[in-house]
Amino acid sequence: SIAVRKATYTANGWTYGEAKTLLVPSESGWDSKSVFGADVVRGSFSYRGTDYSYLMAYLGCKTYDCTCNEVGIALAKNPEGPYIKADELNPIADFYTSADYDKSSWGYGQPCVISSDNAGKILLFYTKGVKSGTYVYVEEWDLSDISKAKLVREGRLYDKGVVNASGQTDCINNADFAYDPFLKRLYCLKEDFPYPADGGVDWISGSNTLLYVELGDTGFDALFATHTWNVCDTVT
């Protein structure tokens, strides 16, 4: 399930409140076993006649073996919830009906969402772990009215310039994104391959590389055309 804790800064440092559950698996269907990997953005969204200010993208699945993951969305009036799943649109990234479908593949997940207009349009980033490879896909959606949701454009993020902490060519995987409107840059923090194989754990990254791409005056249009990533730093 997905939970939140609220932190407050005082003279004695940070204090954290109790964990509050925001989202749980559905009783049946595409997200009936797990919901996790959540990201939340502020905007202006309407669903079934009610206005919401926050949208959550999350990974959901109905398997226990890390296969066939999909991406869904939920809405809330406050960042701490309660969140309502947008069932008529979910899963917004549907692996089972896609050309990528294979029952043994990881699927679609680890979403990140940022606003593209400070209102109802969002950029939805998510990892595709499919037979053809592992990479991040980006979709721009107009979700001003969920009942009239419109996929504006979509495409695979280019991996040109992407490296791991050792400087070796890598791909973007399990990433988070943030836009700086002053420098007109999109930042990306992504897990590095290969994963270390020590200690009997081979599925947790040993480092994360921070990258950025110059968007310039073209804005987010650059993400749907050829672009090159620049290395900023590494987090170990």
N, C-alpha and C positions, 0 to 999 in steps of 0.2 A: 504494500500500500504506500501512499504518498502522505508525508506528514510535514509539519512546519513547527519551528520554534522561533519565538520573537526575542531578539537581543536588544538590551538597553545598555547604553554606555554611561557609567557613573565615575566618580572620582577614584573608585576602587577597581576600575576596569569594567569589562563586559560581564553582564549577568544574563542568563538565558531562562526563559520561561519554560513551562511544561510543553511537551510535544502534543500537537493537535493533529488529528487525522483529517486530511483534506479529501482524499479520494481512495476508494477501495474497489477491488475487482467486482464486475457485474456478476449476477447470479448465473448467467449463461452468455454465450456468444464470444465475440472476438477478443475481449479483454477479461475473461472469466477466471484466469489463473493468476495473473500478475499485472500490476500497474506500477510504473516507476520511470526514472529518467525524465523528470518533469522540468519544464521551463515556463516562466510566466512573463507576459508583456502587458503593458497598459495601453488602452485604446478605447474605441467606441464601437460596441457590438450589440446588435439586437437579435434576440432569440425568443420565438414564440410570444411576441408582443412585449417583452421585457428588455430594458436596456442594461447592459453590463459594461464595466470599465476594465475588467481583467480577463485575459484569455490564457489558458494553460494548454501547452502541447505536452503529450506524454506517450510513453511506450506502453502498449498493452499486448497481451498474448493469451492464447488458450492452450499452450503446451508447457510442459515442465522441463524440456530439454534444450532451451535456448534456441529454438527454431521458429520460423514463421512469425516473427514479430511484426507489429503494425503500429501506426501512429494515430492517435485520436486527440480531440480537443475538448476542453471543458471551460465553463464561464463562471465569473463571480463578480459581485459588486465591490468587494473588498479583497485585498491580496491574501488575507487570512481566511477567505471563504465565507460561507459555504460555496462549493463548486458544483455546477450542474453539467453533466455530460451532454454534448450536442449529438444526441443519438441519431438524428436524421441525416447527419453528415458523416458520422464516424463509421469506420476508420477513415480519416481524411487521406492517409497514405495506405492504400489497401493492397497488401502483398498478395493475398490469395487470388485476386482477380487480375493481377498484373501479368505481363509477359515474362517477368522475372521468376514467377512462382516455381518453386521446387520444394518438396516437403522436407528436404534435408538442409536447406539454406537458412542462414540466420534471419534474413528478411530486412524489414525497414524499422529503424528506431533511433534512439538517443537524439531526440529532436532539440532544436533550438529555434526560438522565434523572436524576431525583432520587428518593430513597426517600420513601415516604409513611407507612411504619410502622417503619423501621429494621430490617426483616426481608426478607420476600419480596414486598412490594407496592411498585410503582414508579409514578411519573408519567412518561410518555413524551411529550415535546414534539417536534414536528417541523413543518417548513414544508411547506405545500401550495402548489405553483405550478401551477395548473390553469386551465382556460378561464374559470371563474367568478371568478378572482382569485387574489391571493397573500395568505396568512394562515397563522397557526400553529394547529395542532390539538393537543389534549391527550387522552391516553388513560391511564386507570388500569388497571394489570394486576396480577393476583396470579400471580407467577411462582415461588412457593415450590417448586412441582414443575412443571417445564417440560412434562412429559407431560400435565399437567392444567391447563395455562395457562388463565386465565380473564380475559376483558375485563370489568372491573367497571363502568366507565362511560366516556363519551367526549363530546367537544364542541369546538366552535371557541372559541378565546380571543376575548373581546371586545376591540375596538380603541378603545373610548371613552377619551378622554384621551391617546391616543398621538399624538405629534408628532415632527418631525425637529429637527435642531439649529437651524433657522431659526424654529421654532415653528409650522410648517405641519402640518396634519393628515396623518398617515402611518399605515402599517400595521406590524404586528409581522412581521419577516422575518429569517431566518437568525439566530435568537436563542439566547442562553444564559440559564439560569435558576438561581437559588439561593434557598433558603428560610432565613430568620432566625427560629428558634423563640422567641427572646426578644421581639422586636418584633412577631412574628407577621405578617411581611411576606414576600411573594414578590417578589424582584428579577428584572428582565429587562434584559439588554443586547442591543439589536437594531441591525441595520444601518439607516442612513437612506437613504430615497429622496428626491430622485432621485440616482442615481450621477453623479459628475462625468464629463464627456465630454472632458476635456483629456488631452493626451499620447497619444491613440490608444487609451486604455483606458477602457471604459465599463461595466465589470462588477465594479469594486471600490468599495466604499462610501468616501466621503470623511469620514464621521463616524459615530459610534455613540451613541445616546441611552440613558441608564440610567434605567429606570422602576421603580416598585414599586406593588404593589396591597396594600391592607390586608386581610388574611384574617380577623383577629379570632378570636373564639372558635369560629367555624364551621369554621375550618381550611380544608382544601383543597376543601370543599364550595363555597366562594365562587367557585372557578374554573369551576364548572359551572353558575353562575347569573350574572346581570348583575353586572358589576363595573367599576370605573373606575380607570385607571392615573394615577399621579402622577409628574411629572418630577423626577428627582433630580439628574442632571448630564449632561454631554456629553463624550465622548471623541473628540478629533480626531486 
